């Protein structure tokens, strides 16, 4: 029996409930994988709404926004970047799962049974716990996951700071479920488990009382994102905190949590945020003597070194004083506002691309993806005040006009096409002049 409402837009009530894993089995059970909605994509308006709500609540309670613009922009940029492969390929988490299901399954549990639904909820959450734990304890996996921890602030936008290639290892931990759980059921819970983890990235919610014993909450997850010594490698849960309590990785929130990596990267450039630890691993790999030691650089903990325990020494983690100031951009407030405007425009093209991807040619999809990457990189350069930022922004605005003229990009409101061309022409003139001045004053920079 197929569900005719599977691909319809979700209502506000459903949207809120799916963000908190409160959907019922009978409304989220599908016979085939093709019927399963893209809940994550449909949740985008709710992400934005909750981020704005957090901003307002934080402003009312503390007299200031929930986080700096530069950090939030970098987090959302990472979120956009991490979703781009989905324009061209089905997730490896699903393709690998389908392969195992079709070739090696032992039994087929009924897709429309509530018992299958709840079993899958537990199975996916258990798999996530072990994936998440290994992402902290295996260096090559940490190279991907560290992207999510690189934010030195903690708000709902931090949840969107995701890695481009983390899913290329996570699928392993869900694979055993393919021996008996139908792919359509698995696909639903894979998304809900991710969506649940969005709202726990906040400092606005303090303590949830008895729910703290069972559920992963903002308090528990704040500890997980801390770089205080007591916080490192704790609270790996997705939805249920019981896994941490069972396997000895639980830690309650104590003194003030300082967020971010133990060795901050001090950059808003998206590619550095995504890949800097891979470069560190590469350097360490060649500098470490001995074959087995080199092997250990890849597969032991990020803090490992010759003669140390597998996860390194806790006393080598830099001690925090509680007075650390998060890294911030030296760009002016006006320039940061410009970056926000350009990112907001990019989001409209991004949403339009996902909405119409079935009707777009592969060439158009590829050009749009390249433009998105170029825009995110340029925004990072502007926030980092990189020497070539003006040149890159000039090029980006030229590319925008060219793609519009060739029909590969279009404004979300067609009648605004001329206004967009005027706006980006002004941007080209402004950044072009800045580029020329910079080249004249320092041609070698």
N, C-alpha and C positions, 0 to 999 in steps of 0.2 A: 504493500500500500504506500503510495507516494504522497508526500505532503505538498499540496499546491501552493502553500504560502512560504515555502522554504526560501525563495529568493526575493520576497517582498521586503521593502524597507521596514526596519524595526520601529516600533512606537517608542515614545519617550519612556513609558513604563518598562517596556522590554529592555530598552537601552540601559536604564539605570540598574535593572536587575541583573543583566548580563555582566555589568562591570563589577558586581559583587557576588558573582557565582550563585545567583538566586533563581536561575531559570529552572523550570520543572522538566522532568524526563519526557512527559508527553508532548511538550512543545519544542523539544530540541532533539528528537529522535528521527533519524532519516534512514531510509532503506539503502540509498546509494550515496556515494561520495559526491556526485555531481549536485545533489540536492542540498548539501550542507552550505549554508551562507558563509560568506567571508565576514565573520563577526568582527574581526580586528579592523578591517577597512570600514565597516559600518559604524565602528565605535569612534572614528575620528572626530565627529562633532561633539561627542561626549567628553573626549580627552580635552578638547579646547574649552568646553564649557566648565569642566571641573578645574582646569588650570586658572581660568578667569575667576571662578568662585573662590579658589584658594587665595588668589591675589587680593580680592576684596576683603575676605575674612582676616587675612594677615595684616592688611592695611588698617582695618578697624581695631584689631586687638593690639598691634605693636606699633602702629603709626608708620609703617614702612612696608614695601612690597615683600613677597615671599622669597624673592631671589633676584640677583642682578640680571640685567638683560643679556649680557655677553654669555654668561653660563647657560641661561635658558635657551638662547639661540643655538649654542653648540650642541646642547642635548637634543633639541628638536631636529637639528641638521643630521645628527647621527641616526635618529629614528627614520628620517626620510631616506638616507643613504642605505640603511639596512634593509629597506623594503624594495629597493630597485630591482634586485635579481628576480623578484616575483613577477615583474613585467614580462619576463622571457621564459622562466622555468617554473615548473611545479616544485614546491619545497622538497628537498631531499628527505625531510622528516616524513613526508607522505609517500614519496616514490619508493623509498627503502621499505617502508611499512607495507605497502601494497605488494611488493615483490615477495616478502616473507609470507604474507597472508595467502597469496595465490599459490605458492609453491610448498610451504612447509607447515601450514596451520594444522593443529592437532584436532581441535573441535571448533565448531562455529556457534558461538552463543547468539541467541536471538537479538536482533538489532532493536526491537521494539519493547524489550523487557526492562522495567525499572531496575531490576537487579543487575542487569548488564551495565546500565547507565551508572549506577552507584559504584559498581566494581571498577569501572573504567576511571571514575573520579579518583578513587584511591590509588589505582595503578599508575595513572599519569602523574599524580602528585608524588608518589613514592619514587618514580623514575626521575622526576625533576629534582628531588632532594639529592639523589646520588650524582646526577649530572652536575648540579650546581656545586656540590662539594668537590667533585673531581676538577671542576673548572677553576677552583682555588688551589688545589693540591697537585695538579699536573701542569708544568710550566707551559707546554705548547697550547693547552686549553686556556690557561690564564692569559696568554697572549691575545686571545679573542675577548675573553670576559672582562679584562681590565678596562676596556672602553666604558663599560657601564659604571665602573667605580671611579672614573677619572674626574667626575664632577666634585668640586669642593663646596658645593652648596647641596641642600637636600629639600627638594620640593617636587611637585607632581611632574614637572618637565623632566626631572632626572630619570623617571621611569622610561622615557622615550629614548634615552641615550643607549642605543643597542649596537652590537657588533655586526659587521657585514658577514663575517664567516663563522660565527659561533654555532649556527645550526648544522655545520658540517661535522660536528662531533656529538651534538646533543642527541641525534637520532638513535645512536647506539643504545642509549639507556631506556628507550621506549620500545625497542625491537621485540623483547619477550612478549609484550602484549599482543603482538601480531599473530601469536600462536593460537589465540582463541577469541580476541576482541575484533569485531568487524571494523574496517577502516572508517566508515561513516561515523561511528560512535567515538572512535579515537580522535578524529578530526575536530569534533565538537569540543571535547575536553582539553585538547591541546590548546585551543584558542581561549577557552574560559580560564584555564590555569594562568595563561599570560595576562588576560584582562584583569583578573583579580589582583595581580601584583601591581597594577597601576596605582590604585588609590592608597596603598600603604607607603608610598613615597611622599610623606608629608610630615611637617613638624606641627601642623595645626591641631591634629588629634593627639591627645596626651596618652590616656590610658582607657582601655575598654573593659576593665573589671574582670569578671569571670571568663570572658571570651579570650583573655590573654593566655589561659591555660590550654586552649585547644587550637585557636586560629593564629596564623601569622598576622601580626598587627603592625601599625606604624612604629610603635615602640620597639618591637622585636627587630624590625627591619632597619631602624635607625642604627641599632648596634651593628648590624651586618655591614652597613656602609661606613662605619667609623674606622679611623686609622689609629685610634688609641690601642694600646697593647691588649687590653682586655676584650677589645672588639674583633680583632683580626681572626678570620676563619671561624666565625660563629654564626648561628642562625641562618642555615641554608634553606629553610623551608620555602615552599611555594605558597600553598594555601593553609596547610595544617602544620602547626609548630610541634605537634606530637613527635614527628620524626627526629627533630633535634633533641627532644627530651629523651627519646629512646636510645639514640646513638651517641649521646654525650657531647653534643656540640651546641647546646643551648646556653645562652648568657643573657641575663636580664639587664636592662638599661640602668646604668649607675651614674657616674659623673658625666659632665658635659661631653657630648660626642663631637669629635672633630672629623670632618668628612674628607674623603678623597683617597688617593693613593699614598702609600707610605713614602714614596719618592715622587712628588708632584712633577708633572710635565710642563706646567706653566705655558700652555698654548691653547688657542681656540681653533687652530687649523684642523679641519676634519680628518685629513689623511694621517697627521701626526697622532691625533686622538685614537684613530683606529689601529695604526700599525707600528707605533713607536716601540712597543715591547718586542715585536719580532726582530727589529734591528738590534735591540739590546741582547736578545738571545743569540743572534748570529755572531755578534762580537764576542760574547762570553763563550760560545761554542768553540771558536777558533783559538781563544786565549787559554782554554782549559786543557791541560795535558792529559793524555791517556784516552783510549777508545771508550772504556766503560764510564769514565768521568764525562766525556762528551755526550754519551748516551743519557747520563743522569741529568745533564743540563736541560735536556728536552723533556724527560719524563718524570723527574722529581719536582719538588716544590719550587716556586719562584725564589725562595730564600736559601735554597740549597747551595752548598759549595763543598769542595773536597774536604773530608774529615768532619762534616756536619751531619746532623740527623736529616732524614728525608725532607722534612718541611722547614729546615733551617732552625736558627736559634731565636727564641722569642726576645731575648735581651738585645738582639741586633736591630730590632724594629725601632726606628727613631722615636724617642719619647716625645709626647706632645704636652704642651703647657696649658692648653685651653685658651690661649690668647692669640692663636694663629689667625692671620687675616687671609681669607681666600684670595687667590690670584685674580686680578681684574684687568680689564683692557685699559690701555692708556688712550684709547680713542675718545674723542669728545662725545658728549651726550647727543649732539646733532648727528654725528657720524653713526653712532649706534642706532639712532632713530631711523636713519637712512637704511641701515642694514635690516632693521625690523620690517620696514616697508617693502624692501626687495624680497625678503623671505616670505612675507605675507602674499605678495604677488606670485612667488614661486609655488606656494601651497595651492593656489587656485589652479595652476597648470598641472601640478602633481595630482590633485584630485580628479581633474578632468581627464588626465591620461589614464588613471585607473578605471574610471567610469566607462571610458570609450575604448579600452585597450583591445577588445574583441573586434572592433571596427577599424582600428588603425593598422597601417602596414608596418612590417618589421623595420623598414627604414625610418619611418616616423617615430616609432617607439625608441629606436636606437638614438636618433638625434635628440629626442626629448630627454632621454636618460643622460646623454652627454651634456646637454644644457643644464640639467639639474645639478650634475656633479660640478660643472664649471661654476655655477652660481654659488653653491655651498663652499667651494674652495675660495672663491673671491671674497665671500663674506668673512671667512676665516682669516684671510690675508688682511682685510680691512681692520678686523678686531685686533689682530696681532701687530698691526702697523708695520707690516712687511714692506721693504723698499720697493718691490714691484707691484704693490697692491693697486696703484692707480692705473698702471699699464694693463693689468689683468682685468680690472673693472671696465676699462675702455673696450677691450676686446670682447668681454661678455655682453656688453650692451650692443655692440656691432653684430654679434652672433644672433642676439635676440631679434633685431630688425631683419636680418637676413632670413631667419627661420620663419618669421611672420610673413615676409614677402613670398616665400616659397610654399607657404601653406602648411608648414609642419607645426606651427604654434598659432594659437588663436586666443584672444581675450575671452574670459568667461561670459562677457556681455559683448556680442559682436559689434554693437553700435559704438563701442568705446575704442575700436581699432585705431581711429585717427588720433585720439587722445593718448593712447599708449605710444604711438609712433612719435608724437611730439615730446612726451615725457622722456622716452629713451634717447631721443636726439639731443635733448638738453643734457642728459647724463653723459652722453658721448662727448659733447663739447666741453663740459666741466672737467671730466676725468682726463680728456685728451690734453687740455691745457695744463693740468697738474702733471701729467706724464712728461710733456715737453719741458716744463720748468725743471723737473727733477733731472731729466737727461742733460739739460744745459748746465745745471749747477754741479752735477756729479755724474758724468757719462759712464763711469766704471762701476757704479753701484747697482 
